[in-house]
Amino acid sequence: MSIWEAVAVLAAGVGAGTINTIVGSGTLITFPVLLAVGLPPVTANVSNSLGLVPGSLSGAIGYRRELAGQRARLLRFGATAFVGGLAGAILLLALPSKAFDTIVPILIALALVLVIAQPRLAAALRARRESNNTTAHRDGGIALLLGLLLASTYGGYFGAAQGVLYLSLMGLLLDEDLQRINALKNVLALIVNGVAALFFLFVARFDWTAVALIAVGSTLGGQIGAKVGRRLPPTALRAVIVAVGLVAIAQLLLK
């Protein structure tokens, strides 16, 4: 890797760490850069997963205030993310990359619809519960756990727009502020990236130079993303989610 290629990978790591903390989809920045500097697709994907772990940790720390009072929820969701992330990592080595090419853009598009419609859908659900004299499940119930399991499996497999899926699911099924949901998303992404990276360390090939550069860049980006993301009002944050999701769909369809 030349000095300019190294600079490009480092800069991509900063960008990925920043956008991952705010929304997700940082892989859409780093993965093409790793391919451009000559890494094979699977090696690039594995190296990317390893390198983004410190960035996920950095972003989660940056959002630690929004995690207050969510310990029990984190344990439940975290266990689900762990299982899904490991399953996705195994699938990456077992299945051809084209296996997800059709379904992933559809999943992201559905997630964006949920993000846009979330305020109205949540209000409608609350009104229905009030009319039926029932209360919502504090942690979203089995529907949310199943959705998080599927999103985490996808995250362990590739991860582009994984955060968009998390935010749409939790935004719809949890009665929480969007920033607190974003804090949960960052921890779940950390768990998925971490378990996938640990698995890859023992069974897959990776490029240590790329891993180190992305790790340094994403750690810095995680702190930048936390400072920016925590200041965004819900409407602006929702707009960023939709914009990133649309870019993700376009890139996946045109690759």
DADALIN-V181565 format. One record per pair of residues at least 12 apart in sequence whose C-alpha atoms are under 10 Angstrom apart, sorted by the first residue. I is the first residue (numbers start at 1). GAP is how many residues later the second one is. D is the distance in Angstrom with one decimal. If there is no record, write none. Layout:
# DADALIN-V181565
I GAP D
I GAP D
This chain:
# DADALIN-V181565
1 36 7.1
1 37 8.6
1 38 9.9
1 208 8.2
1 209 8.9
2 35 8.8
4 33 9.8
5 28 8.7
5 29 9.0
5 31 8.8
5 32 6.3
5 33 9.8
5 205 9.8
6 28 9.9
6 31 8.7
6 203 8.3
6 204 7.8
6 207 7.2
6 208 9.6
7 206 8.4
7 210 9.9
8 22 9.3
8 25 7.3
8 26 9.1
8 28 9.8
8 29 8.9
8 205 9.4
8 206 9.9
9 20 9.4
9 21 7.0
9 22 9.4
9 23 9.9
9 24 6.4
9 25 6.9
9 27 9.7
9 28 8.4
9 200 9.5
9 201 6.9
9 202 9.4
9 203 9.7
9 204 6.3
9 205 6.4
9 208 8.3
10 20 9.0
10 23 9.9
10 200 8.3
10 201 9.7
10 202 8.7
10 203 5.0
10 204 5.6
10 205 8.3
10 206 7.2
10 207 5.2
10 208 8.2
11 18 9.5
11 19 8.9
11 22 9.7
11 202 8.7
11 203 8.2
11 205 9.7
11 206 6.4
11 207 8.8
11 210 9.3
12 14 8.5
12 15 9.2
12 16 9.5
12 17 5.9
12 18 5.2
12 19 8.8
12 20 9.4
12 21 7.1
12 22 9.1
12 201 9.1
12 202 7.2
12 205 7.3
12 206 8.2
12 209 9.5
13 13 8.2
13 14 9.1
13 16 7.9
13 17 6.3
13 18 9.8
13 20 9.7
13 35 9.0
13 38 8.1
13 39 7.6
13 42 8.4
13 197 9.5
13 198 9.5
13 199 9.7
13 200 7.0
13 201 4.3
13 202 6.9
13 203 7.3
13 204 4.2
13 205 4.6
13 206 8.2
13 207 8.5
13 208 7.2
13 209 9.6
14 12 9.3
14 15 9.6
14 16 9.3
14 38 9.9
14 41 8.6
14 199 9.4
14 200 7.5
14 201 8.8
14 202 7.8
14 203 4.1
14 204 4.7
14 205 7.3
14 206 6.1
14 207 4.3
14 208 7.7
14 209 9.7
14 210 8.7
14 211 9.5
15 12 9.6
15 13 9.9
15 14 7.0
15 15 8.2
15 199 9.7
15 202 7.7
15 203 7.2
15 205 9.2
15 206 6.1
15 207 9.0
15 209 9.4
15 210 9.0
16 12 7.8
16 13 5.9
16 14 6.5
16 15 9.7
16 36 8.0
16 39 8.3
16 40 9.9
16 198 8.5
16 201 8.1
16 202 6.1
16 203 9.6
16 204 10.0
16 205 6.9
16 206 8.3
16 209 9.4
17 12 9.7
17 13 9.7
17 34 9.9
17 35 7.1
17 36 9.5
17 37 8.9
17 38 5.2
17 39 7.1
17 40 9.8
17 41 8.4
17 42 7.6
17 197 8.7
17 198 8.9
17 199 9.5
17 200 7.0
17 201 3.9
17 202 6.4
17 203 7.1
17 204 4.2
17 205 4.6
17 206 8.1
17 207 8.1
17 208 7.0
17 209 9.6
18 37 8.3
18 38 9.6
18 40 9.9
18 41 8.1
18 199 9.3
18 200 7.1
18 201 8.7
18 202 7.9
18 203 4.1
18 204 5.0
18 205 7.3
18 206 5.8
18 207 4.1
18 208 7.6
18 209 9.4
18 210 8.6
18 211 8.9
19 40 9.9
19 144 9.8
19 199 9.5
19 202 7.8
19 203 8.1
19 205 9.1
19 206 6.3
19 207 9.4
19 209 9.8
19 210 9.0
19 221 9.5
19 222 9.7
19 225 8.7
20 32 9.1
20 35 8.2
20 36 7.5
20 39 7.9
20 140 9.6
20 141 8.9
20 142 9.2
20 143 7.3
20 144 9.8
20 165 9.6
20 166 7.8
20 169 8.7
20 198 8.8
20 201 8.5
20 202 7.4
20 205 7.5
20 206 9.6
21 34 8.2
21 35 7.1
21 36 9.6
21 37 8.5
21 38 5.1
21 39 7.6
21 41 8.6
21 42 8.7
21 142 8.8
21 161 8.1
21 162 8.5
21 164 8.6
21 165 6.2
21 166 9.8
21 168 9.3
21 197 9.6
21 200 8.1
21 201 5.7
21 202 8.2
21 203 8.5
21 204 5.2
21 205 6.1
21 206 9.5
21 207 9.2
21 208 7.3
21 209 9.7
22 37 8.5
22 41 10.0
22 141 8.9
22 157 9.4
22 160 7.5
22 161 9.3
22 163 9.6
22 164 8.6
22 200 8.6
22 202 9.3
22 203 5.5
22 204 6.7
22 205 9.2
22 206 7.5
22 207 4.9
22 208 8.1
22 210 9.2
22 215 7.9
22 218 8.4
22 219 8.3
23 138 8.1
23 139 9.0
23 140 5.7
23 141 6.4
23 142 9.9
23 143 9.5
23 144 8.0
23 159 7.6
23 162 8.6
23 163 8.8
23 202 9.0
23 206 8.3
23 214 8.1
23 215 9.0
23 217 7.4
23 218 5.7
23 219 9.3
23 220 10.0
23 221 7.7
23 222 9.1
24 32 9.9
24 135 8.6
24 136 7.4
24 137 5.6
24 138 6.3
24 139 4.2
24 140 6.3
24 141 9.1
24 142 9.1
24 143 9.2
24 158 9.7
24 161 8.7
24 162 8.5
24 165 8.5
24 217 8.2
24 220 8.1
24 221 9.0
25 134 7.0
25 135 4.5
25 136 4.1
25 137 6.5
25 138 6.5
25 139 7.6
25 216 9.5
25 219 7.2
25 220 7.8
25 222 9.3
25 223 7.2
26 22 9.8
26 26 8.7
26 133 8.6
26 134 6.8
26 135 7.8
26 136 9.4
26 137 9.3
26 192 9.2
26 218 9.5
26 222 9.8
27 18 8.6
27 21 7.3
27 22 8.5
27 25 8.6
27 131 8.1
27 132 6.6
27 133 5.2
27 134 8.0
27 135 9.4
27 221 9.6
28 131 8.9
28 132 5.9
28 133 8.1
28 216 9.5
28 219 8.8
28 220 6.9
28 223 7.8
28 224 8.9
29 131 9.3
29 219 9.9
30 14 8.9
30 15 9.2
30 17 9.9
30 18 6.9
30 19 9.9
30 21 9.7
30 22 9.3
30 180 9.9
30 184 7.9
30 188 9.9
31 13 6.4
31 14 6.6
31 15 9.8
31 16 9.1
31 17 6.7
31 18 9.6
31 127 9.7
31 129 9.2
32 12 8.7
32 13 9.8
32 219 10.0
32 223 9.7
34 13 8.7
34 14 8.1
34 173 9.9
34 176 7.6
34 180 9.9
37 173 9.7
39 167 9.0
39 168 8.1
39 171 9.2
40 166 9.6
41 56 9.1
42 50 8.1
42 51 8.2
42 55 8.8
42 116 9.9
42 162 8.6
42 163 8.2
42 164 8.5
43 157 9.9
43 161 7.7
43 162 5.8
43 163 5.0
43 164 7.1
44 161 9.2
44 162 7.1
44 163 7.8
44 166 8.4
44 167 9.3
45 47 9.2
45 112 8.8
45 113 7.1
45 114 9.4
45 161 8.5
46 43 9.1
46 46 9.2
46 47 9.9
46 110 9.9
46 111 9.5
46 112 9.0
46 150 8.4
46 151 7.3
46 153 9.8
46 154 6.6
46 155 8.8
46 158 7.3
46 159 7.4
46 160 6.0
46 161 8.6
46 165 8.9
47 150 8.4
47 153 8.8
47 154 9.6
47 157 9.4
47 158 8.2
47 159 5.0
47 160 5.9
47 161 7.4
47 162 9.0
47 163 6.4
47 164 5.3
47 165 9.1
47 167 8.6
47 168 9.8
48 110 9.5
48 111 10.0
48 145 9.5
48 149 9.0
48 158 8.8
48 159 9.2
48 162 7.6
48 163 6.5
48 164 9.9
48 165 9.9
48 166 7.1
48 167 8.8
49 40 9.8
49 106 9.6
49 107 8.4
49 108 9.6
49 109 8.4
49 110 8.5
49 143 9.3
49 144 5.8
49 145 8.0
49 146 9.6
49 147 7.1
49 148 5.8
49 149 9.6
49 151 8.7
49 157 9.8
49 162 8.3
49 165 9.4
49 166 9.7
50 143 7.2
50 144 7.5
50 145 9.6
50 146 7.9
50 147 4.8
50 148 8.0
50 149 9.9
50 150 8.0
50 151 8.3
50 156 8.6
50 157 9.7
50 158 9.3
50 160 9.3
50 161 6.1
50 162 8.8
50 164 8.5
50 165 7.7
51 142 9.1
51 143 9.9
51 146 8.5
51 156 9.9
51 157 9.0
51 158 9.7
51 159 7.4
51 160 4.4
51 161 6.3
51 162 7.4
51 163 4.8
51 164 4.3
51 165 8.0
51 166 8.8
51 167 7.5
51 168 9.3
52 137 9.7
52 138 8.5
52 141 7.1
52 142 8.8
52 145 9.1
52 159 8.1
52 160 9.6
52 161 9.9
52 162 6.4
52 163 5.7
52 164 9.0
52 165 8.8
52 166 6.0
52 167 8.0
52 170 9.6
53 136 8.7
53 137 6.2
53 138 8.6
53 139 9.0
53 140 5.7
53 141 5.8
53 142 9.4
53 143 9.5
53 144 7.6
53 158 9.7
53 161 9.3
53 162 7.1
53 165 8.3
53 166 8.5
54 136 8.3
54 139 9.4
54 140 8.9
54 158 9.9
54 160 8.9
54 161 5.7
54 162 7.7
54 163 9.2
54 164 6.7
54 165 5.5
54 166 9.3
54 168 8.5
55 131 9.8
55 135 8.3
55 138 9.9
55 159 8.4
55 160 6.4
55 161 7.9
55 162 7.7
55 163 4.2
55 164 4.0
55 165 7.2
55 166 6.8
55 167 5.1
55 168 8.3
55 170 9.9
56 129 9.9
56 130 6.4
56 131 7.4
56 132 9.1
56 133 6.6
56 134 4.8
56 135 8.6
56 136 9.7
56 137 7.8
56 138 8.8
56 159 9.6
56 162 7.7
56 163 7.5
56 165 9.5
56 166 6.7
56 167 9.8
57 129 8.0
57 130 7.5
57 132 9.0
57 133 6.0
57 134 9.1
57 136 9.8
57 137 9.3
57 161 9.5
57 162 7.7
57 165 7.8
57 166 9.7
58 128 9.3
58 129 10.0
58 132 9.3
58 160 8.0
58 161 5.4
58 162 7.7
58 163 8.2
58 164 5.0
58 165 6.0
58 166 9.5
58 167 9.4
58 168 8.5
59 124 8.5
59 127 6.4
59 128 8.3
59 130 9.8
59 131 8.8
59 159 9.0
59 160 7.7
59 161 9.2
59 162 8.0
59 163 4.3
59 164 5.9
59 165 8.4
59 166 6.9
59 167 5.8
59 168 9.4
59 170 9.9
60 122 9.3
60 123 6.5
60 124 8.2
60 125 8.6
60 126 5.2
60 127 5.5
60 128 9.1
60 129 9.0
60 130 7.6
60 162 8.0
60 163 9.1
60 166 8.2
61 122 9.0
61 125 9.0
61 126 8.8
61 161 8.7
61 162 8.3
61 165 8.5
62 121 8.7
62 124 9.5
62 160 7.4
62 161 6.0
62 162 8.8
62 163 8.3
62 164 5.1
62 165 7.3
62 167 9.7
62 168 8.8
63 116 8.6
63 117 8.3
63 119 8.2
63 120 5.4
63 121 8.8
63 123 8.0
63 124 9.2
63 159 9.8
63 160 9.3
63 162 9.6
63 163 6.2
63 164 8.8
63 166 9.1
63 167 7.5
64 116 9.5
64 119 7.1
64 120 9.5
64 122 9.8
64 123 9.5
64 162 9.7
65 115 8.7
65 118 8.5
66 111 9.3
66 112 9.9
66 113 6.9
66 114 4.9
66 115 8.3
66 116 8.4
66 117 5.9
66 118 8.4
66 164 9.1
67 112 9.5
67 113 6.4
67 114 8.7
67 115 9.4
67 116 6.1
67 117 6.9
67 120 9.2
68 112 8.7
68 115 9.8
70 69 9.7
70 110 8.9
70 111 10.0
70 113 9.8
70 114 8.4
71 113 10.0
72 67 9.2
73 65 8.8
73 66 6.4
73 67 9.7
73 111 8.9
74 65 9.7
74 110 7.1
74 111 9.8
74 113 8.0
74 114 8.2
76 63 8.8
76 69 8.4
77 62 8.9
77 67 9.1
77 68 6.9
77 71 7.5
77 72 8.7
77 107 8.7
77 108 9.8
77 110 9.4
77 111 7.3
77 114 10.0
78 70 9.5
78 71 9.9
78 74 9.9
78 106 9.2
78 109 7.8
78 110 6.0
78 111 9.4
78 112 9.5
78 113 6.8
78 114 8.7
79 66 9.8
79 70 9.3
79 109 9.2
79 112 8.8
79 113 10.0
80 65 6.8
80 66 8.4
80 67 9.7
80 68 6.9
80 69 5.6
80 70 9.3
80 71 10.0
80 72 7.8
80 73 9.6
80 108 9.0
80 111 9.7
80 112 9.5
81 64 9.1
81 67 6.7
81 68 6.0
81 69 8.9
81 70 8.3
81 71 5.2
81 72 7.8
81 74 9.1
81 75 9.2
81 106 9.5
81 107 6.0
81 108 8.0
81 109 9.3
81 110 6.5
81 111 5.9
81 112 9.7
81 114 9.1
82 67 8.6
82 70 7.7
82 71 9.0
82 74 9.3
82 106 8.3
82 107 9.7
82 108 9.7
82 109 6.0
82 110 5.9
82 111 9.2
82 112 8.7
82 113 6.5
82 114 8.8
83 66 7.3
83 67 9.8
83 69 7.9
83 70 7.8
83 73 9.6
83 108 9.7
83 109 8.5
83 112 8.7
84 62 9.8
84 64 8.0
84 65 5.0
84 66 6.5
84 67 7.5
84 68 4.6
84 69 4.1
84 70 7.7
84 71 8.0
84 72 7.0
84 73 9.4
84 107 9.8
84 108 7.4
84 111 9.4
84 112 9.6
85 64 8.2
85 65 9.1
85 66 8.7
85 67 5.1
85 68 4.9
85 69 7.5
85 70 6.2
85 71 4.2
85 72 7.5
85 73 9.9
85 74 9.7
85 103 9.5
85 104 9.0
85 106 7.6
85 107 4.5
85 108 7.2
85 109 8.4
85 110 6.3
85 111 5.9
85 112 9.6
85 114 9.7
86 66 8.6
86 67 7.2
86 69 9.5
86 70 6.4
86 71 8.8
86 105 9.8
86 106 7.4
86 107 9.3
86 108 9.4
86 109 6.0
86 110 5.7
86 111 9.3
86 112 9.2
86 113 7.4
86 114 9.9
87 62 9.5
87 63 9.6
87 65 8.5
87 66 5.7
87 67 8.7
87 68 9.6
87 69 7.0
87 70 8.0
87 105 9.9
87 108 9.7
87 109 8.6
88 61 10.0
88 62 9.1
88 63 9.4
88 64 7.3
88 65 4.2
88 66 5.7
88 67 6.7
88 68 4.1
88 69 4.2
88 70 7.9
88 71 9.4
88 104 8.9
88 107 9.9
88 108 7.7
89 63 10.0
89 64 7.7
89 65 8.8
89 66 8.4
89 67 4.7
89 68 5.1
89 69 8.3
89 103 9.1
89 104 9.3
89 106 8.3
89 107 5.3
89 108 8.3
89 109 9.7
89 110 7.1
89 111 7.5
90 63 9.4
90 66 8.2
90 67 7.7
90 106 8.4
90 109 8.2
90 110 9.0
90 113 9.6
91 62 8.5
91 63 9.2
91 65 8.3
91 66 6.3
91 67 9.8
92 61 9.9
92 62 9.5
92 64 7.8
92 65 5.0
92 66 7.6
92 104 9.8
92 108 10.0
93 64 8.7
93 107 9.3
93 110 8.9
93 111 8.1
95 62 9.6
97 60 9.1
97 61 9.1
100 54 8.7
100 57 9.1
100 58 9.2
101 151 7.4
101 152 8.0
101 154 9.8
102 150 9.2
102 151 8.5
104 50 8.5
104 54 10.0
104 56 9.1
104 57 9.2
104 58 10.0
104 144 9.7
104 145 8.2
104 148 8.1
104 149 9.5
105 56 9.5
105 140 9.2
105 141 9.3
105 143 7.9
105 144 5.2
105 145 8.3
105 146 9.4
105 147 6.7
105 148 7.2
106 143 8.3
107 44 9.4
107 54 9.6
107 55 9.9
107 57 9.8
107 58 7.7
107 142 9.4
108 52 9.4
108 53 7.0
108 54 8.5
108 55 10.0
108 56 7.2
108 57 6.7
108 60 9.5
108 134 9.7
108 137 6.5
108 138 8.3
108 140 8.0
108 141 6.9
109 55 9.7
109 56 9.5
109 133 9.3
109 136 7.5
109 137 7.7
109 139 9.5
109 140 7.3
110 55 8.7
110 58 8.9
111 50 9.5
111 51 9.9
111 52 10.0
111 53 6.6
111 54 5.5
111 55 8.6
111 56 8.3
111 57 5.4
111 58 7.5
111 130 9.9
111 131 9.1
111 134 8.5
112 52 7.3
112 53 8.1
112 55 9.4
112 56 7.1
112 126 9.3
112 127 10.0
112 129 7.7
112 130 5.8
112 131 9.2
112 132 9.6
112 133 6.7
112 134 8.1
113 55 8.4
113 129 8.7
114 50 9.9
114 51 9.2
114 53 9.2
114 54 5.6
114 55 7.7
114 57 8.3
114 58 7.2
115 49 8.2
115 50 9.0
115 52 7.4
115 53 5.0
115 54 8.4
115 55 9.8
115 56 7.2
115 57 7.9
115 123 6.8
115 124 9.1
115 126 7.8
115 127 7.4
116 52 8.7
116 119 9.5
116 122 7.1
116 123 8.3
116 125 9.2
116 126 7.6
117 51 9.5
117 54 10.0
117 55 8.8
118 50 7.5
118 51 9.3
118 52 9.8
118 53 6.5
118 54 5.5
118 55 9.2
118 120 9.6
119 52 8.5
119 53 8.0
120 52 9.5
121 50 9.8
121 51 7.0
121 52 9.5
122 49 8.2
122 50 5.9
122 51 7.6
122 52 8.6
122 53 7.8
123 49 9.7
123 52 9.9
125 47 9.1
125 48 9.2
126 49 9.1
136 37 8.6
136 38 8.4
136 39 8.2
137 36 8.6
137 37 8.2
137 38 9.2
138 35 9.0
138 36 7.0
138 37 7.6
138 38 9.6
139 31 9.0
139 34 7.9
139 35 6.3
139 36 8.7
139 37 10.0
140 29 9.2
140 30 7.6
140 31 9.9
140 32 8.8
140 33 5.0
140 34 5.5
140 35 8.5
141 32 8.2
141 33 9.3
143 26 9.2
143 30 8.3
144 22 9.6
144 25 6.7
144 26 7.1
144 28 9.1
144 29 6.6
144 30 8.6
145 24 9.5
145 25 9.7
147 18 8.7
147 19 8.3
147 22 6.9
147 23 9.1
148 14 10.0
148 17 8.3
148 18 6.7
148 21 7.5
148 22 8.5
148 40 9.1
150 15 9.5
150 16 10.0
151 12 8.7
151 13 9.5
151 14 6.3
151 15 6.8
151 18 9.2
151 41 9.8
152 13 9.2
152 14 8.5
152 36 8.1
152 37 8.0
152 39 9.2
152 40 6.3
152 41 9.4
153 39 8.3
153 43 9.9
154 38 9.6
155 33 9.9
155 34 7.8
155 37 6.6
155 38 7.6
155 41 8.9
156 33 9.3
156 35 9.7
156 36 5.9
156 37 6.6
156 38 9.2
156 39 8.1
156 40 5.6
156 41 8.8
157 35 9.7
157 36 9.9
157 39 8.3
158 35 9.9
158 38 10.0
159 30 8.9
159 33 9.0
159 34 8.6
160 85 9.2
160 88 7.1
160 89 9.5
160 92 9.0
161 80 9.3
161 83 7.9
161 84 6.4
161 85 9.7
161 86 9.5
161 87 6.6
161 88 8.8
162 23 9.2
162 26 10.0
162 27 7.9
162 30 10.0
162 83 9.7
163 19 8.6
163 22 6.4
163 23 7.9
163 25 9.0
163 26 7.3
163 78 8.8
163 82 9.4
164 18 9.9
164 21 9.1
164 74 9.9
164 77 6.5
164 78 8.2
164 80 8.4
164 81 6.7
164 84 9.9
165 20 9.4
165 76 10.0
165 80 9.3
166 15 8.7
166 16 8.6
166 18 8.8
166 19 6.1
166 20 9.4
166 22 8.5
166 23 8.9
167 12 9.9
167 14 6.8
167 15 6.7
167 16 9.9
167 17 8.9
167 18 6.7
167 19 10.0
167 71 9.4
167 74 8.6
168 13 9.6
168 70 9.7
168 73 9.4
169 12 9.8
170 12 9.1
170 14 8.9
170 15 8.6
177 57 8.2
178 55 8.9
178 56 6.2
178 57 9.5
178 59 8.2
178 60 8.6
179 50 8.2
179 51 6.7
179 52 9.2
179 53 8.6
179 54 8.6
179 55 7.5
179 58 8.6
180 50 9.5
182 47 8.9
182 48 9.1
182 55 9.7
183 43 9.4
183 47 9.4
186 36 9.8
186 40 9.9
